[in-house]
Amino acid sequence: MSNVTLANLSAEDKAALLKEMEAEQQAEKDKKQQYKAIVDSTVGDVFDKLTQAANQLSDAKTLAYNELKALLETKQEVYDVKNGQKTHTFTTQDGRYRIIIGVKMLTRWDGTESAGVEKVKQYITSLAKDENSANLTELVMNLLNPDKAGNLNPNRVMQLVKLKEKINNPLFADGVDIIMAAYAPVESKPFIEAYERDASGEYKNVELRFAQLAIPQKGVCE
């Protein structure tokens, strides 16, 4: 069987072949354009639904926070007590539901704590090399260990304050004072957390963060 080549085709056949190829190319373009149109429609529709859901969640959280804030004022009036608590917990009498509102204190330092750390280390390295000083050095260095973000731990710094009184050394005391002066915690945005106790007695969190809401285990990317 002989192979058909373009050179063997008649002018009419060439024209027909060209027309067929152009039709196929146009069909591909049409399919892609149709897909893009579907993307526009679907994304726009889903975006509207997500925005509506996010707004509803935001409104619900605002309403809940305001109602619980009023409840807190009533609690303070009934029990005749006011304190500096940053968080407040409300639980139903049967223990089924629990809601927590408030703000969290976020660790912040102004950057000058490094000078205080250096002074503390200077004192530590000046100690005589005996067992007692070795133990003190290990303790202090552990208290000065930063977290993964490079920040000092405020609770550990408070232990340094207690050590300052016991050690009674000007260099060490100055270093600790510099560290303490550099501590500048800030309040987080107001938060609200909701929990429901299950049959086993464990409180399960009701997810109120929109981005963390569950999706089907078999995701769209599989």
C-alpha positions as CSV (number, residue, x, y, z in Angstrom):
1,M,0.0,0.0,0.0
2,S,1.4,3.3,-1.1
3,N,1.7,6.2,1.4
4,V,-0.4,9.3,0.7
5,T,1.7,12.4,0.8
6,L,0.7,16.1,0.6
7,A,2.4,16.2,-2.8
8,N,0.1,13.5,-4.1
9,L,-3.1,15.3,-3.1
10,S,-5.1,17.3,-5.5
11,A,-5.9,21.0,-5.0
12,E,-9.4,20.0,-3.9
13,D,-8.1,17.5,-1.4
14,K,-5.6,19.9,0.0
15,A,-8.3,22.5,0.5
16,A,-10.5,20.0,2.2
17,L,-7.6,18.9,4.5
18,L,-6.8,22.4,5.4
19,K,-10.4,23.2,6.1
20,E,-10.6,20.1,8.4
21,M,-7.4,21.1,10.3
22,E,-8.8,24.6,10.7
23,A,-12.0,23.2,12.0
24,E,-10.2,21.0,14.6
25,Q,-8.1,24.0,15.7
26,Q,-11.2,26.1,16.1
27,A,-12.9,23.3,18.1
28,E,-9.9,23.2,20.5
29,K,-10.0,27.0,20.9
30,D,-13.8,26.8,21.5
31,K,-13.3,24.1,24.2
32,K,-10.7,26.2,26.0
33,Q,-12.8,29.3,25.8
34,Q,-15.8,27.4,27.1
35,Y,-13.7,26.1,30.0
36,K,-12.6,29.7,30.8
37,A,-16.2,30.8,30.8
38,I,-17.1,28.0,33.2
39,V,-14.2,29.0,35.5
40,D,-15.5,32.6,35.5
41,S,-19.0,31.5,36.4
42,T,-18.0,28.9,39.0
43,V,-15.4,30.9,40.8
44,G,-17.7,33.9,40.9
45,D,-20.5,31.8,42.3
46,V,-18.3,30.1,44.9
47,F,-16.7,33.4,45.9
48,D,-20.1,34.9,46.6
49,K,-21.1,31.9,48.7
50,L,-17.9,32.0,50.7
51,T,-18.1,35.7,51.2
52,Q,-21.7,35.3,52.4
53,A,-20.7,32.5,54.8
54,A,-17.7,34.5,56.1
55,N,-19.8,37.5,56.7
56,Q,-22.4,35.4,58.5
57,L,-19.7,33.9,60.7
58,S,-18.2,37.3,61.5
59,D,-21.7,38.7,62.4
60,A,-22.4,35.7,64.6
61,K,-19.0,36.1,66.4
62,T,-19.6,39.8,66.9
63,L,-23.1,39.2,68.3
64,A,-21.9,36.4,70.6
65,Y,-19.0,38.5,71.9
66,N,-21.3,41.5,72.6
67,E,-23.8,39.2,74.4
68,L,-21.1,37.5,76.5
69,K,-19.5,40.9,77.3
70,A,-22.9,42.0,78.7
71,L,-23.0,38.7,80.6
72,L,-19.6,39.4,82.1
73,E,-20.8,42.8,83.3
74,T,-23.8,41.1,84.9
75,K,-21.5,38.5,86.6
76,Q,-19.3,41.3,88.0
77,E,-22.4,43.0,89.3
78,V,-23.9,39.9,90.9
79,Y,-20.7,38.7,92.5
80,D,-19.5,42.3,93.2
81,V,-16.0,41.6,91.9
82,K,-13.8,43.0,89.2
83,N,-10.4,41.8,88.3
84,G,-7.7,42.1,85.7
85,Q,-8.5,38.8,84.0
86,K,-7.8,38.7,80.3
87,T,-10.0,35.7,79.6
88,H,-13.4,34.6,80.9
89,T,-15.1,31.2,80.8
90,F,-18.9,30.6,80.8
91,T,-20.3,27.1,81.2
92,T,-23.8,25.9,81.3
93,Q,-25.0,24.3,84.5
94,D,-25.1,20.8,83.0
95,G,-21.5,21.3,81.8
96,R,-22.4,20.6,78.1
97,Y,-21.5,23.9,76.6
98,R,-18.5,26.1,77.4
99,I,-17.6,29.5,75.8
100,I,-14.4,31.4,76.4
101,I,-13.9,35.1,75.5
102,G,-11.1,37.5,76.1
103,V,-7.7,38.5,74.8
104,K,-4.3,36.8,74.9
105,M,-1.1,38.4,75.9
106,L,1.4,38.2,73.0
107,T,5.1,38.1,73.9
108,R,7.0,41.1,72.5
109,W,10.4,42.5,73.2
110,D,11.8,45.9,72.1
111,G,15.2,44.6,71.0
112,T,17.3,45.9,73.9
113,E,17.0,42.7,75.8
114,S,20.1,41.4,74.0
115,A,22.2,43.9,75.9
116,G,20.8,42.6,79.2
117,V,21.5,39.0,78.1
118,E,25.1,39.9,77.3
119,K,25.6,41.4,80.8
120,V,24.1,38.3,82.4
121,K,26.4,36.1,80.4
122,Q,29.4,38.3,81.3
123,Y,28.7,37.7,84.9
124,I,28.3,33.9,84.4
125,T,31.6,33.6,82.6
126,S,33.4,35.5,85.3
127,L,32.5,32.9,88.0
128,A,35.1,30.5,89.4
129,K,35.1,27.2,87.6
130,D,33.7,24.9,90.4
131,E,30.7,22.6,90.6
132,N,28.4,25.2,92.1
133,S,29.1,27.8,89.5
134,A,28.8,25.2,86.7
135,N,25.3,24.3,88.0
136,L,24.4,28.0,88.1
137,T,25.7,28.6,84.7
138,E,23.6,25.8,83.3
139,L,20.5,27.0,85.0
140,V,20.9,30.6,83.8
141,M,21.8,29.6,80.2
142,N,18.6,27.4,80.1
143,L,16.6,30.4,81.3
144,L,18.1,32.5,78.5
145,N,17.3,30.0,75.8
146,P,15.1,31.7,73.2
147,D,12.1,29.9,71.5
148,K,11.9,29.0,67.9
149,A,11.0,32.6,67.0
150,G,14.1,33.9,68.8
151,N,12.1,35.4,71.8
152,L,12.9,35.0,75.4
153,N,10.4,33.2,77.6
154,P,8.8,35.7,80.0
155,N,8.2,33.0,82.6
156,R,11.9,32.0,82.6
157,V,12.9,35.7,82.8
158,M,10.8,35.9,86.0
159,Q,13.0,33.2,87.4
160,L,16.0,35.3,86.6
161,V,14.4,38.1,88.7
162,K,14.3,35.7,91.6
163,L,17.9,34.7,91.1
164,K,18.9,38.4,91.0
165,E,17.9,38.8,94.6
166,K,19.8,35.7,95.6
167,I,23.0,36.4,93.6
168,N,23.1,40.1,94.6
169,N,25.6,41.1,92.0
170,P,25.5,44.5,90.2
171,L,26.4,43.2,86.8
172,F,23.9,40.4,86.9
173,A,21.2,42.7,88.4
174,D,21.8,45.3,85.7
175,G,21.5,42.7,83.0
176,V,18.2,41.3,84.4
177,D,16.8,44.8,84.8
178,I,17.6,45.6,81.1
179,I,15.9,42.4,80.0
180,M,12.8,43.2,82.1
181,A,12.6,46.7,80.8
182,A,12.6,45.4,77.2
183,Y,9.6,43.2,77.8
184,A,6.6,44.9,76.0
185,P,3.7,42.4,75.7
186,V,0.7,43.3,73.6
187,E,-2.9,42.2,73.6
188,S,-4.2,40.0,70.9
189,K,-7.5,40.8,69.1
190,P,-10.5,39.7,71.1
191,F,-11.2,36.0,70.6
192,I,-14.1,33.7,71.3
193,E,-13.9,29.9,71.6
194,A,-16.8,27.5,71.9
195,Y,-16.8,23.9,73.2
196,E,-19.2,21.1,73.5
197,R,-18.7,18.1,75.9
198,D,-19.1,14.8,74.2
199,A,-20.2,11.4,75.6
200,S,-16.8,10.7,77.0
201,G,-16.7,14.0,78.9
202,E,-14.1,15.6,76.7
203,Y,-14.7,19.1,75.4
204,K,-14.6,19.4,71.6
205,N,-13.8,22.7,70.0
206,V,-16.4,24.2,67.7
207,E,-14.3,25.6,64.8
208,L,-14.9,29.3,64.4
209,R,-12.0,30.0,62.1
210,F,-13.3,30.0,58.6
211,A,-10.1,28.8,57.0
212,Q,-10.0,25.8,59.5
213,L,-13.4,24.5,58.8
214,A,-13.4,20.9,57.7
215,I,-13.7,19.8,54.0
216,P,-14.4,16.3,52.7
217,Q,-11.4,13.9,53.3
218,K,-11.3,13.2,49.5
219,G,-10.2,16.7,48.3
220,V,-10.6,18.1,44.9
221,C,-6.8,17.7,44.3
222,E,-6.9,13.9,44.4
